[in-house]
């Protein structure tokens, strides 16, 4: 059992921050995917002008809420390094 600590140091504050970062990163990833899909739909001409406005407003509100939550939890960077796969969020 060399290299394995005999005691695990768990800090509840760090655990909450880590969980918040993971959840916000997943939501940000989904937000980015939805934004890309929305751009494709706008460019394809399959949306009415009202739908484009609603979609844009919704995406802006979601981005604002994400910024608010990041500020609340004190998270600046949502990137999670996946090792050889790179970062989860661009």
C-alpha positions as protocol buffer text, in pm:
chain_id: "A"
residue {
  index: 1
  type: UNK
  ca { x: 0 y: 0 z: 0 }
}
residue {
  index: 2
  type: UNK
  ca { x: 287 y: 232 z: -73 }
}
residue {
  index: 3
  type: UNK
  ca { x: 182 y: 580 z: -183 }
}
residue {
  index: 4
  type: UNK
  ca { x: -172 y: 545 z: -45 }
}
residue {
  index: 5
  type: UNK
  ca { x: -240 y: 775 z: 249 }
}
residue {
  index: 6
  type: UNK
  ca { x: -367 y: 607 z: 564 }
}
residue {
  index: 7
  type: UNK
  ca { x: -611 y: 891 z: 618 }
}
residue {
  index: 8
  type: UNK
  ca { x: -826 y: 1077 z: 369 }
}
residue {
  index: 9
  type: UNK
  ca { x: -838 y: 1452 z: 417 }
}
residue {
  index: 10
  type: UNK
  ca { x: -1189 y: 1566 z: 328 }
}
residue {
  index: 11
  type: UNK
  ca { x: -1281 y: 1933 z: 339 }
}
residue {
  index: 12
  type: UNK
  ca { x: -1659 y: 1987 z: 314 }
}
residue {
  index: 13
  type: UNK
  ca { x: -1608 y: 2332 z: 159 }
}
residue {
  index: 14
  type: UNK
  ca { x: -1388 y: 2188 z: -116 }
}
residue {
  index: 15
  type: UNK
  ca { x: -1636 y: 1904 z: -177 }
}
residue {
  index: 16
  type: UNK
  ca { x: -1920 y: 2154 z: -228 }
}
residue {
  index: 17
  type: UNK
  ca { x: -1705 y: 2366 z: -458 }
}
residue {
  index: 18
  type: UNK
  ca { x: -1599 y: 2060 z: -657 }
}
residue {
  index: 19
  type: UNK
  ca { x: -1956 y: 1939 z: -696 }
}
residue {
  index: 20
  type: UNK
  ca { x: -2076 y: 2286 z: -797 }
}
residue {
  index: 21
  type: UNK
  ca { x: -1795 y: 2310 z: -1054 }
}
residue {
  index: 22
  type: UNK
  ca { x: -1878 y: 1968 z: -1198 }
}
residue {
  index: 23
  type: UNK
  ca { x: -2250 y: 2046 z: -1228 }
}
residue {
  index: 24
  type: UNK
  ca { x: -2193 y: 2392 z: -1374 }
}
residue {
  index: 25
  type: UNK
  ca { x: -1943 y: 2248 z: -1621 }
}
residue {
  index: 26
  type: UNK
  ca { x: -2199 y: 1993 z: -1741 }
}
residue {
  index: 27
  type: UNK
  ca { x: -2466 y: 2264 z: -1774 }
}
residue {
  index: 28
  type: UNK
  ca { x: -2217 y: 2487 z: -1963 }
}
residue {
  index: 29
  type: UNK
  ca { x: -2134 y: 2201 z: -2199 }
}
residue {
  index: 30
  type: UNK
  ca { x: -2505 y: 2148 z: -2270 }
}
residue {
  index: 31
  type: UNK
  ca { x: -2553 y: 2525 z: -2313 }
}
residue {
  index: 32
  type: UNK
  ca { x: -2272 y: 2538 z: -2570 }
}
residue {
  index: 33
  type: UNK
  ca { x: -2418 y: 2243 z: -2759 }
}
residue {
  index: 34
  type: UNK
  ca { x: -2765 y: 2404 z: -2760 }
}
residue {
  index: 35
  type: UNK
  ca { x: -2613 y: 2729 z: -2884 }
}
residue {
  index: 36
  type: UNK
  ca { x: -2436 y: 2551 z: -3171 }
}
residue {
  index: 37
  type: UNK
  ca { x: -2758 y: 2370 z: -3262 }
}
residue {
  index: 38
  type: UNK
  ca { x: -2949 y: 2699 z: -3252 }
}
residue {
  index: 39
  type: UNK
  ca { x: -2696 y: 2860 z: -3487 }
}
residue {
  index: 40
  type: UNK
  ca { x: -2734 y: 2569 z: -3731 }
}
residue {
  index: 41
  type: UNK
  ca { x: -3113 y: 2605 z: -3723 }
}
residue {
  index: 42
  type: UNK
  ca { x: -3095 y: 2981 z: -3778 }
}
residue {
  index: 43
  type: UNK
  ca { x: -2851 y: 2939 z: -4067 }
}
residue {
  index: 44
  type: UNK
  ca { x: -3067 y: 2669 z: -4225 }
}
residue {
  index: 45
  type: UNK
  ca { x: -3366 y: 2905 z: -4227 }
}
residue {
  index: 46
  type: UNK
  ca { x: -3591 y: 2664 z: -4040 }
}
residue {
  index: 47
  type: UNK
  ca { x: -3692 y: 2917 z: -3772 }
}
residue {
  index: 48
  type: UNK
  ca { x: -3931 y: 3210 z: -3788 }
}
residue {
  index: 49
  type: UNK
  ca { x: -3810 y: 3553 z: -3679 }
}
residue {
  index: 50
  type: UNK
  ca { x: -4011 y: 3519 z: -3354 }
}
residue {
  index: 51
  type: UNK
  ca { x: -3848 y: 3183 z: -3282 }
}
residue {
  index: 52
  type: UNK
  ca { x: -3504 y: 3333 z: -3345 }
}
residue {
  index: 53
  type: UNK
  ca { x: -3573 y: 3617 z: -3101 }
}
residue {
  index: 54
  type: UNK
  ca { x: -3705 y: 3376 z: -2832 }
}
residue {
  index: 55
  type: UNK
  ca { x: -3411 y: 3143 z: -2882 }
}
residue {
  index: 56
  type: UNK
  ca { x: -3160 y: 3428 z: -2858 }
}
residue {
  index: 57
  type: UNK
  ca { x: -3327 y: 3566 z: -2546 }
}
residue {
  index: 58
  type: UNK
  ca { x: -3332 y: 3224 z: -2380 }
}
residue {
  index: 59
  type: UNK
  ca { x: -2964 y: 3160 z: -2456 }
}
residue {
  index: 60
  type: UNK
  ca { x: -2865 y: 3503 z: -2322 }
}
residue {
  index: 61
  type: UNK
  ca { x: -3066 y: 3446 z: -2002 }
}
residue {
  index: 62
  type: UNK
  ca { x: -2904 y: 3106 z: -1953 }
}
residue {
  index: 63
  type: UNK
  ca { x: -2557 y: 3254 z: -2003 }
}
residue {
  index: 64
  type: UNK
  ca { x: -2635 y: 3531 z: -1751 }
}
residue {
  index: 65
  type: UNK
  ca { x: -2760 y: 3275 z: -1498 }
}
residue {
  index: 66
  type: UNK
  ca { x: -2445 y: 3067 z: -1547 }
}
residue {
  index: 67
  type: UNK
  ca { x: -2230 y: 3375 z: -1479 }
}
residue {
  index: 68
  type: UNK
  ca { x: -2436 y: 3449 z: -1168 }
}
residue {
  index: 69
  type: UNK
  ca { x: -2394 y: 3093 z: -1037 }
}
residue {
  index: 70
  type: UNK
  ca { x: -2020 y: 3093 z: -1111 }
}
residue {
  index: 71
  type: UNK
  ca { x: -1988 y: 3417 z: -915 }
}
residue {
  index: 72
  type: UNK
  ca { x: -2198 y: 3277 z: -628 }
}
residue {
  index: 73
  type: UNK
  ca { x: -1977 y: 2969 z: -595 }
}
residue {
  index: 74
  type: UNK
  ca { x: -1653 y: 3160 z: -661 }
}
residue {
  index: 75
  type: UNK
  ca { x: -1575 y: 2961 z: -975 }
}
residue {
  index: 76
  type: UNK
  ca { x: -1385 y: 3139 z: -1250 }
}
residue {
  index: 77
  type: UNK
  ca { x: -1292 y: 2855 z: -1484 }
}
residue {
  index: 78
  type: UNK
  ca { x: -1523 y: 2565 z: -1567 }
}
residue {
  index: 79
  type: UNK
  ca { x: -1262 y: 2363 z: -1755 }
}
residue {
  index: 80
  type: UNK
  ca { x: -1205 y: 2015 z: -1622 }
}
residue {
  index: 81
  type: UNK
  ca { x: -889 y: 1856 z: -1752 }
}
residue {
  index: 82
  type: UNK
  ca { x: -955 y: 1506 z: -1886 }
}
residue {
  index: 83
  type: UNK
  ca { x: -588 y: 1420 z: -1927 }
}
residue {
  index: 84
  type: UNK
  ca { x: -507 y: 1295 z: -2275 }
}
residue {
  index: 85
  type: UNK
  ca { x: -856 y: 1390 z: -2397 }
}
residue {
  index: 86
  type: UNK
  ca { x: -797 y: 1757 z: -2317 }
}
residue {
  index: 87
  type: UNK
  ca { x: -1035 y: 1998 z: -2147 }
}
residue {
  index: 88
  type: UNK
  ca { x: -1406 y: 1922 z: -2118 }
}
residue {
  index: 89
  type: UNK
  ca { x: -1516 y: 2278 z: -2202 }
}
residue {
  index: 90
  type: UNK
  ca { x: -1348 y: 2508 z: -2455 }
}
